[in-house]
Amino acid sequence: MSFVDSLLKHSPKKLSILLVDKRAAPGGHWNDAYGFVTLHQPARNYGVESSKLEAATAHPELLASRAEVLAYYKTVLEGWQAAGHDVRFVGGASFDFEAGAYTAADATTAVAAGTVVDARYTENDLPLHTPPKFAFDASKIDVVPPNELPARAENGRSRYCVVGAGKTGQDAMLYLREKMGVAVESLAWVVPTDPWITARDPPAPQRQITCMEFLAAALDAHAAAGAPAGAADDAAFLQRGFASLEAAGKVYRLDGAAAPTKFMDATLNGREVGVLKGCAPSVVRRGRLASIDGSGALTFADGSTFDLPWADAAATTTFVHCTAGAFDFGASAAEAKRPIWSADGKRITVQEIFQFPGFCFNGAVIAWLECQPALAPDEKNARCEQPPPGGGDAAAAPTPSGLLGALGRGHPLLVSLRNLRRWYATPGMGEWLHGLRLFSLTMNGYTLDEGKALIAKVHDGLVAAGIEK
């Protein structure tokens, strides 16, 4: 949707667009998300270029509910059509890329498209559709995605074990405590890895941290530590950055004694963090869960076992599956990574080229570049470097699950930095970026000159630290 919106806004010629989606309505994965989910990042940085999502929500932190997001995308589609754009949405359909045809309601229709845009590569993995990463016997153990929690409140189950510590697991725990009123002693929370969490409410006048500002903070912390050698070789550079942000109130952790090893840009405010910290007695830190046996006992990847602290665990416990890893993009992970633009420019594959918060931003950037007739496909691709599959080379830190390690050259943060430097060097693109509501530096009030200065400072600092060339 973001790609299409920016394409319509900036294309030098009139377009005819067919949107084919397996879901019945626009809004992508939001159609399948659990009902109590809210947007993680600020609404002012989400959606499409031409329409403000923040105008549709009254939340003080500019979040948006599932219903508000779906209503927004419905309005966006209707707005294109009302403006006279030739845009048609076909829901409940599948597309055959080889045949150039879609199938809906058992009928197949050929499409004579000049360009085919494959936007599946950033489709989120959801517990509703992604199997749990642990084994269990479904005839003996009640395992549900978060979507089914409201119904479980009515079926007599009084105890819950939440598996996963990402934003989905955090949401599930908050819902169980605050909406369902489940006591801490009736909860177990399997936390495989402790995460750093972005503060949605940093002390004024500070703003929610973004990826380029994080690199700047990490460089400041590196300098404060005496600029130790080997900054590119281990996780210390990134971890010092997070520690400095924690001291400034810009990130949280759930346990001061547990060193976080993961970051997926989940956001919480101080009240929510307080609720989750209050769940400490229920936390189980044994690493990855491997299986749940017929009695409800947990076995972990290291071979250790854990019995839930109540009788008849299998009969009384609902196990909540929050292990999908939303940004693993499993739907496309089995396919080889490809250039965004094919050599002939007739196929575009929307993929990640910029980090947090950047989900919708990536689509807008690719569309803007598509609308530049002076740029050949190879020149567009040269401005859109992608992180290597699996998160980077052997020295790169994040895997698709967001684990933190060394800041190797293939690290998505460094790829983002290099891409932004390329975009600032592209005539007219910097001006567009700093008028774009989806760009994180625009969201945080940076002018074009301030953005360029920040990126130059970060690049020079990384070069001096031996991290970037």
TORKOL-4160 file (C-alpha; in steps of 0.2 Angstrom, whole numbers, padded with zeros to 4 digits, m for minus):
469
<pt num="1" X="0000" Y="0000" Z="0000"/>
<pt num="2" X="0014" Y="0012" Z="0004"/>
<pt num="3" X="0023" Y="0008" Z="m0013"/>
<pt num="4" X="0007" Y="0011" Z="m0022"/>
<pt num="5" X="0003" Y="0027" Z="m0014"/>
<pt num="6" X="0020" Y="0034" Z="m0017"/>
<pt num="7" X="0020" Y="0027" Z="m0035"/>
<pt num="8" X="0003" Y="0036" Z="m0038"/>
<pt num="9" X="0010" Y="0052" Z="m0031"/>
<pt num="10" X="0026" Y="0053" Z="m0040"/>
<pt num="11" X="0024" Y="0044" Z="m0057"/>
<pt num="12" X="0026" Y="0055" Z="m0072"/>
<pt num="13" X="0013" Y="0045" Z="m0081"/>
<pt num="14" X="m0004" Y="0039" Z="m0078"/>
<pt num="15" X="m0005" Y="0022" Z="m0071"/>
<pt num="16" X="m0017" Y="0007" Z="m0070"/>
<pt num="17" X="m0014" Y="m0003" Z="m0054"/>
<pt num="18" X="m0021" Y="m0020" Z="m0049"/>
<pt num="19" X="m0018" Y="m0025" Z="m0031"/>
<pt num="20" X="m0020" Y="m0044" Z="m0028"/>
<pt num="21" X="m0020" Y="m0050" Z="m0010"/>
<pt num="22" X="m0024" Y="m0067" Z="m0002"/>
<pt num="23" X="m0034" Y="m0057" Z="0012"/>
<pt num="24" X="m0052" Y="m0051" Z="0008"/>
<pt num="25" X="m0048" Y="m0033" Z="0013"/>
<pt num="26" X="m0033" Y="m0021" Z="0012"/>
<pt num="27" X="m0022" Y="m0019" Z="0027"/>
<pt num="28" X="m0011" Y="m0035" Z="0025"/>
<pt num="29" X="m0006" Y="m0044" Z="0041"/>
<pt num="30" X="m0017" Y="m0032" Z="0051"/>
<pt num="31" X="m0032" Y="m0042" Z="0045"/>
<pt num="32" X="m0025" Y="m0058" Z="0054"/>
<pt num="33" X="m0017" Y="m0049" Z="0070"/>
<pt num="34" X="m0025" Y="m0052" Z="0087"/>
<pt num="35" X="m0038" Y="m0040" Z="0092"/>
<pt num="36" X="m0029" Y="m0032" Z="0106"/>
<pt num="37" X="m0014" Y="m0028" Z="0096"/>
<pt num="38" X="m0009" Y="m0010" Z="0094"/>
<pt num="39" X="0004" Y="m0002" Z="0082"/>
<pt num="40" X="0022" Y="m0002" Z="0090"/>
<pt num="41" X="0029" Y="0013" Z="0082"/>
<pt num="42" X="0021" Y="0030" Z="0082"/>
<pt num="43" X="0006" Y="0032" Z="0070"/>
<pt num="44" X="0015" Y="0048" Z="0062"/>
<pt num="45" X="0028" Y="0036" Z="0055"/>
<pt num="46" X="0016" Y="0022" Z="0048"/>
<pt num="47" X="0005" Y="0020" Z="0033"/>
<pt num="48" X="0007" Y="0029" Z="0017"/>
<pt num="49" X="0015" Y="0045" Z="0011"/>
<pt num="50" X="m0001" Y="0055" Z="0007"/>
<pt num="51" X="m0012" Y="0051" Z="0022"/>
<pt num="52" X="m0010" Y="0053" Z="0040"/>
<pt num="53" X="m0013" Y="0039" Z="0051"/>
<pt num="54" X="m0011" Y="0049" Z="0067"/>
<pt num="55" X="m0027" Y="0059" Z="0062"/>
<pt num="56" X="m0037" Y="0043" Z="0065"/>
<pt num="57" X="m0031" Y="0039" Z="0082"/>
<pt num="58" X="m0034" Y="0048" Z="0099"/>
<pt num="59" X="m0021" Y="0038" Z="0108"/>
<pt num="60" X="m0009" Y="0051" Z="0117"/>
<pt num="61" X="0007" Y="0041" Z="0111"/>
<pt num="62" X="0000" Y="0041" Z="0093"/>
<pt num="63" X="m0002" Y="0022" Z="0093"/>
<pt num="64" X="m0017" Y="0014" Z="0083"/>
<pt num="65" X="m0028" Y="m0001" Z="0086"/>
<pt num="66" X="m0030" Y="m0015" Z="0074"/>
<pt num="67" X="m0047" Y="m0008" Z="0070"/>
<pt num="68" X="m0040" Y="0010" Z="0067"/>
<pt num="69" X="m0026" Y="0003" Z="0055"/>
<pt num="70" X="m0039" Y="m0007" Z="0045"/>
<pt num="71" X="m0051" Y="0007" Z="0043"/>
<pt num="72" X="m0036" Y="0018" Z="0038"/>
<pt num="73" X="m0031" Y="0007" Z="0024"/>
<pt num="74" X="m0049" Y="0005" Z="0018"/>
<pt num="75" X="m0050" Y="0024" Z="0017"/>
<pt num="76" X="m0033" Y="0025" Z="0008"/>
<pt num="77" X="m0039" Y="0013" Z="m0005"/>
<pt num="78" X="m0056" Y="0023" Z="m0007"/>
<pt num="79" X="m0046" Y="0039" Z="m0008"/>
<pt num="80" X="m0036" Y="0033" Z="m0023"/>
<pt num="81" X="m0052" Y="0028" Z="m0032"/>
<pt num="82" X="m0061" Y="0044" Z="m0027"/>
<pt num="83" X="m0046" Y="0054" Z="m0034"/>
<pt num="84" X="m0048" Y="0046" Z="m0051"/>
<pt num="85" X="m0034" Y="0034" Z="m0050"/>
<pt num="86" X="m0036" Y="0017" Z="m0059"/>
<pt num="87" X="m0033" Y="0006" Z="m0044"/>
<pt num="88" X="m0042" Y="m0010" Z="m0042"/>
<pt num="89" X="m0041" Y="m0022" Z="m0027"/>
<pt num="90" X="m0044" Y="m0040" Z="m0028"/>
<pt num="91" X="m0045" Y="m0049" Z="m0011"/>
<pt num="92" X="m0046" Y="m0067" Z="m0007"/>
<pt num="93" X="m0034" Y="m0071" Z="m0022"/>
<pt num="94" X="m0018" Y="m0079" Z="m0026"/>
<pt num="95" X="m0006" Y="m0074" Z="m0039"/>
<pt num="96" X="0005" Y="m0085" Z="m0051"/>
<pt num="97" X="0020" Y="m0076" Z="m0055"/>
<pt num="98" X="0025" Y="m0088" Z="m0068"/>
<pt num="99" X="0009" Y="m0088" Z="m0077"/>
<pt num="100" X="0005" Y="m0070" Z="m0074"/>
<pt num="101" X="m0013" Y="m0073" Z="m0068"/>
<pt num="102" X="m0022" Y="m0073" Z="m0052"/>
<pt num="103" X="m0035" Y="m0085" Z="m0045"/>
<pt num="104" X="m0050" Y="m0079" Z="m0035"/>
<pt num="105" X="m0066" Y="m0088" Z="m0031"/>
<pt num="106" X="m0060" Y="m0103" Z="m0041"/>
<pt num="107" X="m0058" Y="m0093" Z="m0057"/>
<pt num="108" X="m0041" Y="m0088" Z="m0065"/>
<pt num="109" X="m0039" Y="m0072" Z="m0074"/>
<pt num="110" X="m0023" Y="m0067" Z="m0084"/>
<pt num="111" X="m0015" Y="m0051" Z="m0081"/>
<pt num="112" X="m0006" Y="m0041" Z="m0095"/>
<pt num="113" X="0005" Y="m0031" Z="m0083"/>
<pt num="114" X="0020" Y="m0020" Z="m0089"/>
<pt num="115" X="0028" Y="m0022" Z="m0071"/>
<pt num="116" X="0024" Y="m0035" Z="m0058"/>
<pt num="117" X="0028" Y="m0030" Z="m0040"/>
<pt num="118" X="0031" Y="m0044" Z="m0027"/>
<pt num="119" X="0028" Y="m0037" Z="m0010"/>
<pt num="120" X="0028" Y="m0054" Z="m0001"/>
<pt num="121" X="0046" Y="m0052" Z="0005"/>
<pt num="122" X="0041" Y="m0042" Z="0020"/>
<pt num="123" X="0026" Y="m0051" Z="0025"/>
<pt num="124" X="0026" Y="m0054" Z="0044"/>
<pt num="125" X="0026" Y="m0071" Z="0052"/>
<pt num="126" X="0011" Y="m0072" Z="0064"/>
<pt num="127" X="0007" Y="m0085" Z="0077"/>
<pt num="128" X="m0010" Y="m0088" Z="0069"/>
<pt num="129" X="m0002" Y="m0095" Z="0053"/>
<pt num="130" X="0016" Y="m0100" Z="0059"/>
<pt num="131" X="0018" Y="m0116" Z="0069"/>
<pt num="132" X="0026" Y="m0116" Z="0086"/>
<pt num="133" X="0044" Y="m0118" Z="0087"/>
<pt num="134" X="0042" Y="m0132" Z="0100"/>
<pt num="135" X="0034" Y="m0149" Z="0099"/>
<pt num="136" X="0018" Y="m0154" Z="0108"/>
<pt num="137" X="0004" Y="m0167" Z="0107"/>
<pt num="138" X="m0011" Y="m0157" Z="0102"/>
<pt num="139" X="m0023" Y="m0170" Z="0109"/>
<pt num="140" X="m0016" Y="m0167" Z="0127"/>
<pt num="141" X="m0009" Y="m0149" Z="0127"/>
<pt num="142" X="m0019" Y="m0133" Z="0124"/>
<pt num="143" X="m0008" Y="m0122" Z="0113"/>
<pt num="144" X="m0016" Y="m0106" Z="0105"/>
<pt num="145" X="m0010" Y="m0090" Z="0096"/>
<pt num="146" X="m0014" Y="m0074" Z="0105"/>
<pt num="147" X="m0029" Y="m0072" Z="0094"/>
<pt num="148" X="m0038" Y="m0085" Z="0105"/>
<pt num="149" X="m0035" Y="m0077" Z="0122"/>
<pt num="150" X="m0051" Y="m0068" Z="0124"/>
<pt num="151" X="m0061" Y="m0084" Z="0121"/>
<pt num="152" X="m0050" Y="m0094" Z="0133"/>
<pt num="153" X="m0056" Y="m0082" Z="0147"/>
<pt num="154" X="m0073" Y="m0091" Z="0145"/>
<pt num="155" X="m0068" Y="m0109" Z="0144"/>
<pt num="156" X="m0063" Y="m0112" Z="0162"/>
<pt num="157" X="m0044" Y="m0112" Z="0159"/>
<pt num="158" X="m0037" Y="m0102" Z="0174"/>
<pt num="159" X="m0018" Y="m0104" Z="0171"/>
<pt num="160" X="m0007" Y="m0098" Z="0156"/>
<pt num="161" X="0010" Y="m0101" Z="0150"/>
<pt num="162" X="0016" Y="m0088" Z="0137"/>
<pt num="163" X="0031" Y="m0094" Z="0126"/>
<pt num="164" X="0041" Y="m0080" Z="0119"/>
<pt num="165" X="0047" Y="m0063" Z="0125"/>
<pt num="166" X="0046" Y="m0052" Z="0109"/>
<pt num="167" X="0032" Y="m0039" Z="0107"/>
<pt num="168" X="0019" Y="m0053" Z="0104"/>
<pt num="169" X="0024" Y="m0061" Z="0121"/>
<pt num="170" X="0024" Y="m0044" Z="0130"/>
<pt num="171" X="0007" Y="m0040" Z="0123"/>
<pt num="172" X="0000" Y="m0057" Z="0128"/>
<pt num="173" X="0007" Y="m0055" Z="0146"/>
<pt num="174" X="0000" Y="m0037" Z="0147"/>
<pt num="175" X="m0017" Y="m0043" Z="0141"/>
<pt num="176" X="m0018" Y="m0058" Z="0153"/>
<pt num="177" X="m0013" Y="m0046" Z="0168"/>
<pt num="178" X="m0023" Y="m0031" Z="0164"/>
<pt num="179" X="m0038" Y="m0036" Z="0154"/>
<pt num="180" X="m0041" Y="m0054" Z="0160"/>
<pt num="181" X="m0035" Y="m0051" Z="0178"/>
<pt num="182" X="m0024" Y="m0067" Z="0179"/>
<pt num="183" X="m0014" Y="m0067" Z="0195"/>
<pt num="184" X="0005" Y="m0068" Z="0193"/>
<pt num="185" X="0005" Y="m0085" Z="0202"/>
<pt num="186" X="m0006" Y="m0092" Z="0189"/>
<pt num="187" X="0006" Y="m0087" Z="0175"/>
<pt num="188" X="0022" Y="m0094" Z="0168"/>
<pt num="189" X="0032" Y="m0084" Z="0155"/>
<pt num="190" X="0046" Y="m0093" Z="0145"/>
<pt num="191" X="0059" Y="m0079" Z="0141"/>
<pt num="192" X="0072" Y="m0087" Z="0129"/>
<pt num="193" X="0082" Y="m0071" Z="0127"/>
<pt num="194" X="0080" Y="m0054" Z="0136"/>
<pt num="195" X="0076" Y="m0040" Z="0124"/>
<pt num="196" X="0080" Y="m0021" Z="0124"/>
<pt num="197" X="0064" Y="m0012" Z="0122"/>
<pt num="198" X="0062" Y="0005" Z="0114"/>
<pt num="199" X="0054" Y="0018" Z="0126"/>
<pt num="200" X="0039" Y="0025" Z="0119"/>
<pt num="201" X="0039" Y="0039" Z="0132"/>
<pt num="202" X="0057" Y="0045" Z="0134"/>
<pt num="203" X="0059" Y="0060" Z="0145"/>
<pt num="204" X="0054" Y="0076" Z="0137"/>
<pt num="205" X="0061" Y="0084" Z="0126"/>
<pt num="206" X="0069" Y="0068" Z="0120"/>
<pt num="207" X="0061" Y="0058" Z="0106"/>
<pt num="208" X="0059" Y="0040" Z="0102"/>
<pt num="209" X="0075" Y="0033" Z="0096"/>
<pt num="210" X="0078" Y="0029" Z="0078"/>
<pt num="211" X="0091" Y="0019" Z="0069"/>
<pt num="212" X="0103" Y="0033" Z="0064"/>
<pt num="213" X="0102" Y="0041" Z="0081"/>
<pt num="214" X="0106" Y="0024" Z="0089"/>
<pt num="215" X="0122" Y="0023" Z="0079"/>
<pt num="216" X="0126" Y="0041" Z="0085"/>
<pt num="217" X="0123" Y="0036" Z="0103"/>
<pt num="218" X="0133" Y="0020" Z="0101"/>
<pt num="219" X="0148" Y="0030" Z="0094"/>
<pt num="220" X="0146" Y="0043" Z="0109"/>
<pt num="221" X="0147" Y="0028" Z="0121"/>
<pt num="222" X="0162" Y="0021" Z="0112"/>
<pt num="223" X="0171" Y="0037" Z="0114"/>
<pt num="224" X="0166" Y="0038" Z="0132"/>
<pt num="225" X="0173" Y="0021" Z="0135"/>
<pt num="226" X="0190" Y="0026" Z="0128"/>
<pt num="227" X="0187" Y="0020" Z="0110"/>
<pt num="228" X="0193" Y="0002" Z="0114"/>
<pt num="229" X="0201" Y="m0007" Z="0099"/>
<pt num="230" X="0191" Y="m0021" Z="0090"/>
<pt num="231" X="0174" Y="m0012" Z="0090"/>
<pt num="232" X="0169" Y="m0022" Z="0074"/>
<pt num="233" X="0173" Y="m0038" Z="0082"/>
<pt num="234" X="0161" Y="m0041" Z="0096"/>
<pt num="235" X="0144" Y="m0035" Z="0103"/>
<pt num="236" X="0151" Y="m0023" Z="0115"/>
<pt num="237" X="0150" Y="m0008" Z="0103"/>
<pt num="238" X="0131" Y="m0011" Z="0102"/>
<pt num="239" X="0128" Y="m0015" Z="0120"/>
<pt num="240" X="0137" Y="0001" Z="0126"/>
<pt num="241" X="0125" Y="0010" Z="0115"/>
<pt num="242" X="0110" Y="0002" Z="0122"/>
<pt num="243" X="0117" Y="0005" Z="0140"/>
<pt num="244" X="0119" Y="0024" Z="0137"/>
<pt num="245" X="0101" Y="0025" Z="0130"/>
<pt num="246" X="0095" Y="0016" Z="0145"/>
<pt num="247" X="0103" Y="0029" Z="0156"/>
<pt num="248" X="0095" Y="0042" Z="0146"/>
<pt num="249" X="0078" Y="0034" Z="0148"/>
<pt num="250" X="0076" Y="0029" Z="0129"/>
<pt num="251" X="0076" Y="0010" Z="0131"/>
<pt num="252" X="0070" Y="m0002" Z="0144"/>
<pt num="253" X="0074" Y="m0019" Z="0150"/>
<pt num="254" X="0063" Y="m0030" Z="0160"/>
<pt num="255" X="0077" Y="m0037" Z="0172"/>
<pt num="256" X="0091" Y="m0026" Z="0177"/>
<pt num="257" X="0101" Y="m0042" Z="0182"/>
<pt num="258" X="0099" Y="m0050" Z="0164"/>
<pt num="259" X="0109" Y="m0043" Z="0150"/>
<pt num="260" X="0098" Y="m0041" Z="0135"/>
<pt num="261" X="0104" Y="m0050" Z="0119"/>
<pt num="262" X="0090" Y="m0046" Z="0107"/>
<pt num="263" X="0082" Y="m0030" Z="0099"/>
<pt num="264" X="0067" Y="m0030" Z="0088"/>
<pt num="265" X="0062" Y="m0012" Z="0091"/>
<pt num="266" X="0047" Y="m0017" Z="0101"/>
<pt num="267" X="0040" Y="m0002" Z="0111"/>
<pt num="268" X="0033" Y="0000" Z="0128"/>
<pt num="269" X="0030" Y="0014" Z="0140"/>
<pt num="270" X="0035" Y="0015" Z="0158"/>
<pt num="271" X="0018" Y="0009" Z="0165"/>
<pt num="272" X="0018" Y="m0006" Z="0154"/>
<pt num="273" X="0036" Y="m0010" Z="0159"/>
<pt num="274" X="0031" Y="m0009" Z="0177"/>
<pt num="275" X="0017" Y="m0022" Z="0174"/>
<pt num="276" X="0029" Y="m0034" Z="0166"/>
<pt num="277" X="0042" Y="m0032" Z="0179"/>
<pt num="278" X="0029" Y="m0036" Z="0191"/>
<pt num="279" X="0028" Y="m0053" Z="0183"/>
<pt num="280" X="0046" Y="m0058" Z="0188"/>
<pt num="281" X="0040" Y="m0072" Z="0198"/>
<pt num="282" X="0032" Y="m0081" Z="0183"/>
<pt num="283" X="0048" Y="m0079" Z="0172"/>
<pt num="284" X="0056" Y="m0095" Z="0166"/>
<pt num="285" X="0074" Y="m0092" Z="0159"/>
<pt num="286" X="0080" Y="m0108" Z="0152"/>
<pt num="287" X="0083" Y="m0103" Z="0134"/>
<pt num="288" X="0073" Y="m0110" Z="0119"/>
<pt num="289" X="0058" Y="m0121" Z="0123"/>
<pt num="290" X="0060" Y="m0138" Z="0114"/>
<pt num="291" X="0044" Y="m0147" Z="0119"/>
<pt num="292" X="0030" Y="m0149" Z="0130"/>
<pt num="293" X="0026" Y="m0166" Z="0136"/>
<pt num="294" X="0009" Y="m0174" Z="0139"/>
<pt num="295" X="0009" Y="m0169" Z="0158"/>
<pt num="296" X="0013" Y="m0151" Z="0153"/>
<pt num="297" X="0031" Y="m0151" Z="0158"/>
<pt num="298" X="0043" Y="m0141" Z="0148"/>
<pt num="299" X="0059" Y="m0147" Z="0140"/>
<pt num="300" X="0072" Y="m0134" Z="0134"/>
<pt num="301" X="0085" Y="m0135" Z="0120"/>
<pt num="302" X="0099" Y="m0138" Z="0132"/>
<pt num="303" X="0090" Y="m0153" Z="0139"/>
<pt num="304" X="0084" Y="m0146" Z="0155"/>
<pt num="305" X="0066" Y="m0148" Z="0161"/>
<pt num="306" X="0054" Y="m0137" Z="0171"/>
<pt num="307" X="0038" Y="m0142" Z="0179"/>
<pt num="308" X="0025" Y="m0128" Z="0180"/>
<pt num="309" X="0022" Y="m0123" Z="0198"/>
<pt num="310" X="0004" Y="m0130" Z="0199"/>
<pt num="311" X="m0005" Y="m0147" Z="0199"/>
<pt num="312" X="m0013" Y="m0154" Z="0183"/>
<pt num="313" X="m0003" Y="m0143" Z="0172"/>
<pt num="314" X="m0009" Y="m0151" Z="0156"/>
<pt num="315" X="m0027" Y="m0150" Z="0160"/>
<pt num="316" X="m0028" Y="m0133" Z="0167"/>
<pt num="317" X="m0015" Y="m0123" Z="0157"/>
<pt num="318" X="m0017" Y="m0114" Z="0141"/>
<pt num="319" X="0000" Y="m0112" Z="0132"/>
<pt num="320" X="0001" Y="m0096" Z="0122"/>
<pt num="321" X="0012" Y="m0097" Z="0106"/>
<pt num="322" X="0022" Y="m0081" Z="0104"/>
<pt num="323" X="0037" Y="m0089" Z="0095"/>
<pt num="324" X="0033" Y="m0084" Z="0077"/>
<pt num="325" X="0047" Y="m0071" Z="0076"/>
<pt num="326" X="0036" Y="m0058" Z="0066"/>
<pt num="327" X="0051" Y="m0051" Z="0056"/>
<pt num="328" X="0058" Y="m0067" Z="0051"/>
<pt num="329" X="0048" Y="m0065" Z="0035"/>
<pt num="330" X="0046" Y="m0084" Z="0033"/>
<pt num="331" X="0035" Y="m0083" Z="0019"/>
<pt num="332" X="0049" Y="m0078" Z="0007"/>
<pt num="333" X="0064" Y="m0085" Z="0017"/>
<pt num="334" X="0065" Y="m0101" Z="0007"/>
<pt num="335" X="0067" Y="m0091" Z="m0009"/>
<pt num="336" X="0084" Y="m0084" Z="m0014"/>
<pt num="337" X="0086" Y="m0065" Z="m0011"/>
<pt num="338" X="0085" Y="m0056" Z="m0027"/>
<pt num="339" X="0088" Y="m0038" Z="m0033"/>
<pt num="340" X="0074" Y="m0026" Z="m0030"/>
<pt num="341" X="0073" Y="m0022" Z="m0049"/>
<pt num="342" X="0075" Y="m0035" Z="m0062"/>
<pt num="343" X="0087" Y="m0031" Z="m0076"/>
<pt num="344" X="0073" Y="m0026" Z="m0088"/>
<pt num="345" X="0064" Y="m0017" Z="m0074"/>
<pt num="346" X="0048" Y="m0027" Z="m0077"/>
<pt num="347" X="0048" Y="m0035" Z="m0059"/>
<pt num="348" X="0051" Y="m0026" Z="m0043"/>
<pt num="349" X="0053" Y="m0035" Z="m0027"/>
<pt num="350" X="0050" Y="m0024" Z="m0012"/>
<pt num="351" X="0062" Y="m0029" Z="0002"/>
<pt num="352" X="0070" Y="m0021" Z="0017"/>
<pt num="353" X="0083" Y="m0008" Z="0014"/>
<pt num="354" X="0082" Y="0003" Z="0029"/>
<pt num="355" X="0080" Y="m0001" Z="0048"/>
<pt num="356" X="0069" Y="0004" Z="0062"/>
<pt num="357" X="0056" Y="0011" Z="0061"/>
<pt num="358" X="0056" Y="0008" Z="0042"/>
<pt num="359" X="0042" Y="m0005" Z="0037"/>
<pt num="360" X="0031" Y="0007" Z="0027"/>
<pt num="361" X="0046" Y="0018" Z="0023"/>
<pt num="362" X="0055" Y="0005" Z="0012"/>
<pt num="363" X="0040" Y="0004" Z="0001"/>
<pt num="364" X="0039" Y="0022" Z="m0002"/>
<pt num="365" X="0058" Y="0024" Z="m0006"/>
<pt num="366" X="0057" Y="0010" Z="m0019"/>
<pt num="367" X="0042" Y="0018" Z="m0027"/>
<pt num="368" X="0050" Y="0035" Z="m0027"/>
<pt num="369" X="0066" Y="0028" Z="m0036"/>
<pt num="370" X="0054" Y="0019" Z="m0048"/>
<pt num="371" X="0047" Y="0035" Z="m0053"/>
<pt num="372" X="0064" Y="0043" Z="m0058"/>
<pt num="373" X="0065" Y="0040" Z="m0077"/>
<pt num="374" X="0083" Y="0045" Z="m0078"/>
<pt num="375" X="0088" Y="0030" Z="m0067"/>
<pt num="376" X="0091" Y="0013" Z="m0076"/>
<pt num="377" X="0087" Y="m0003" Z="m0065"/>
<pt num="378" X="0105" Y="m0006" Z="m0061"/>
<pt num="379" X="0106" Y="0012" Z="m0055"/>
<pt num="380" X="0091" Y="0010" Z="m0044"/>
<pt num="381" X="0098" Y="m0006" Z="m0037"/>
<pt num="382" X="0114" Y="0002" Z="m0033"/>
<pt num="383" X="0105" Y="0014" Z="m0021"/>
<pt num="384" X="0096" Y="0000" Z="m0012"/>
<pt num="385" X="0109" Y="m0012" Z="m0005"/>
<pt num="386" X="0101" Y="m0026" Z="0005"/>
<pt num="387" X="0107" Y="m0035" Z="0021"/>
<pt num="388" X="0114" Y="m0052" Z="0016"/>
<pt num="389" X="0102" Y="m0067" Z="0019"/>
<pt num="390" X="0101" Y="m0072" Z="0038"/>
<pt num="391" X="0106" Y="m0055" Z="0044"/>
<pt num="392" X="0124" Y="m0053" Z="0037"/>
<pt num="393" X="0141" Y="m0061" Z="0035"/>
<pt num="394" X="0149" Y="m0071" Z="0048"/>
<pt num="395" X="0153" Y="m0055" Z="0058"/>
<pt num="396" X="0136" Y="m0047" Z="0056"/>
<pt num="397" X="0126" Y="m0046" Z="0072"/>
<pt num="398" X="0107" Y="m0049" Z="0069"/>
<pt num="399" X="0100" Y="m0065" Z="0063"/>
<pt num="400" X="0082" Y="m0063" Z="0058"/>
<pt num="401" X="0077" Y="m0065" Z="0076"/>
<pt num="402" X="0086" Y="m0049" Z="0081"/>
<pt num="403" X="0100" Y="m0056" Z="0091"/>
<pt num="404" X="0114" Y="m0044" Z="0095"/>
<pt num="405" X="0132" Y="m0048" Z="0091"/>
<pt num="406" X="0146" Y="m0040" Z="0081"/>
<pt num="407" X="0143" Y="m0025" Z="0070"/>
<pt num="408" X="0150" Y="m0033" Z="0054"/>
<pt num="409" X="0149" Y="m0024" Z="0037"/>
<pt num="410" X="0133" Y="m0034" Z="0032"/>
<pt num="411" X="0124" Y="m0028" Z="0048"/>
<pt num="412" X="0107" Y="m0020" Z="0043"/>
<pt num="413" X="0111" Y="m0004" Z="0052"/>
<pt num="414" X="0127" Y="m0001" Z="0042"/>
<pt num="415" X="0117" Y="m0006" Z="0026"/>
<pt num="416" X="0104" Y="0007" Z="0031"/>
<pt num="417" X="0118" Y="0020" Z="0034"/>
<pt num="418" X="0126" Y="0017" Z="0017"/>
<pt num="419" X="0109" Y="0018" Z="0008"/>
<pt num="420" X="0105" Y="0034" Z="0016"/>
<pt num="421" X="0121" Y="0042" Z="0011"/>
<pt num="422" X="0117" Y="0036" Z="m0007"/>
<pt num="423" X="0100" Y="0044" Z="m0006"/>
<pt num="424" X="0106" Y="0061" Z="0000"/>
<pt num="425" X="0118" Y="0060" Z="m0015"/>
<pt num="426" X="0104" Y="0058" Z="m0027"/>
<pt num="427" X="0097" Y="0074" Z="m0034"/>
<pt num="428" X="0080" Y="0079" Z="m0026"/>
<pt num="429" X="0079" Y="0064" Z="m0015"/>
<pt num="430" X="0085" Y="0072" Z="0001"/>
<pt num="431" X="0072" Y="0085" Z="m0001"/>
<pt num="432" X="0059" Y="0072" Z="m0003"/>
<pt num="433" X="0064" Y="0062" Z="0012"/>
<pt num="434" X="0063" Y="0077" Z="0023"/>
<pt num="435" X="0046" Y="0080" Z="0018"/>
<pt num="436" X="0040" Y="0062" Z="0020"/>
<pt num="437" X="0030" Y="0058" Z="0035"/>
<pt num="438" X="0037" Y="0040" Z="0034"/>
<pt num="439" X="0055" Y="0044" Z="0036"/>
<pt num="440" X="0061" Y="0042" Z="0054"/>
<pt num="441" X="0072" Y="0058" Z="0054"/>
<pt num="442" X="0058" Y="0068" Z="0047"/>
<pt num="443" X="0047" Y="0061" Z="0061"/>
<pt num="444" X="0060" Y="0067" Z="0074"/>
<pt num="445" X="0061" Y="0085" Z="0067"/>
<pt num="446" X="0077" Y="0084" Z="0057"/>
<pt num="447" X="0079" Y="0097" Z="0043"/>
<pt num="448" X="0089" Y="0091" Z="0027"/>
<pt num="449" X="0105" Y="0100" Z="0033"/>
<pt num="450" X="0103" Y="0092" Z="0051"/>
<pt num="451" X="0100" Y="0075" Z="0043"/>
<pt num="452" X="0115" Y="0076" Z="0032"/>
<pt num="453" X="0126" Y="0082" Z="0046"/>
<pt num="454" X="0121" Y="0068" Z="0057"/>
<pt num="455" X="0124" Y="0055" Z="0044"/>
<pt num="456" X="0141" Y="0063" Z="0040"/>
<pt num="457" X="0146" Y="0062" Z="0059"/>
<pt num="458" X="0140" Y="0044" Z="0060"/>
<pt num="459" X="0150" Y="0039" Z="0045"/>
<pt num="460" X="0166" Y="0047" Z="0050"/>
<pt num="461" X="0164" Y="0040" Z="0068"/>
<pt num="462" X="0162" Y="0023" Z="0061"/>
<pt num="463" X="0177" Y="0024" Z="0050"/>
<pt num="464" X="0188" Y="0031" Z="0064"/>
<pt num="465" X="0182" Y="0016" Z="0075"/>
<pt num="466" X="0187" Y="0004" Z="0061"/>
<pt num="467" X="0169" Y="m0002" Z="0059"/>
<pt num="468" X="0165" Y="0006" Z="0042"/>
<pt num="469" X="0176" Y="0009" Z="0027"/>
